[in-house]
Amino acid sequence: MGLPDVRVTVVYCAPGCEDVSEVTLPAGATVGDAIGAAGVLARRPEIGTSPPDAGIWGRSCTLAQSVEDGDRVEIYRPLTVDPKDARRVRAEVRGRRAGRT
């Protein structure tokens, strides 16, 4: 008798969009298999044609990573702002505000 199937949630979020799919896969399936089974790349062309960055429960992983029952596979969007630049801008704004008081 084979291993039991696994149920996985595949999630993609963007401004104004939340795509959540539940899929059932055979044991030994990968993150890439889960994304393919969910059909999210066909529904969300903005993700692009190259393999998306993905993770399981907020931890980055490869598309070849095996999934387990109950996993949450997340598809990540590319960063639009470098986090270092964003912190620098926030610090400058706080500095200007502190100087005005």
N, C-alpha and C positions, 0 to 999 in steps of 0.2 A: 504494500500500500504506500502511495506517495505522501509527500508532505502536504499539509493543509495549505489552502490558498491564503494570501495575505490581503487585508483591506488597507488601502492607503488613501490619504487625502492629498490632492495636488492643488496648490494655491498660487495665484498670481494676482498681485495688487498694483494698481497705478492710480494716479489722481482720477477720481470719478469712475473707477472700475474695480470690481472685486470678482475674480473668477475662482470658484471653489468647486472641485470635482472629487467625487468618491469613486475609486476604482478597485476592482478585485483582480489580483494578479496571481499567477502561480508562484509557489515558493521558489526563491532564488532570483526573482525579478530584480531589476536595477532601477535606479532613479530615472534613467533614460526611458526604460520601459514604461514606468508610471506616467511620465510626461506624455509619451506617445499615446498611451491608452486613454488618457484624459482628453486628448484632442485640443488642448489649450493652444498649441502653436497654430493650428488652423483657425481658431476663433479669434486669436489675438495677433494679427500680423505685425503689430508694432514691436513684438519681441524680436523679430528678425529671423533670418534664415540660418545664421550661424548657431552652433549649440549654445543654449543659454547658460548663464551661471545659475547654479542651484545649490540647495542645501536641505538638510533634514533637521527640523526643529531649530532653525536659526544657526546651524553650524554648516559652513560651506563644505561641499563634497564634490566629487566627480560624478559624471553621469553613469559611470560603471559601478558606483557604490550600490551594494545590495540594500534592499528595503526590508523592513520587518513589519509585522502586523501592527497597525495603529500609527505608523509613521506619518508625519506631515511633511510632504515634499514641497519646498518653496522655490519658486522661480524668481530670481533677482533681476531688477532693472539695472542698467548701467548708471553710474553716478553722473548727475548733471553738474555738480559742483564738487571740486576737490575739498574734502573735509578740512584740510589744513587752511585753505583759503577762507572757508566759511568761518572757522574759529578766529582767524585774523581779523576779518571784517567785524564780527561780533565784539571782539576786544576793542577795536577802534571806536565803535559806536559807544560802548560802555565808558571808554576813556573820555570821549567828548561830553557825554552826559555828566560825568563826575566833575568835569572842569567847569560846567555851567552853574552848578549849585553853590 
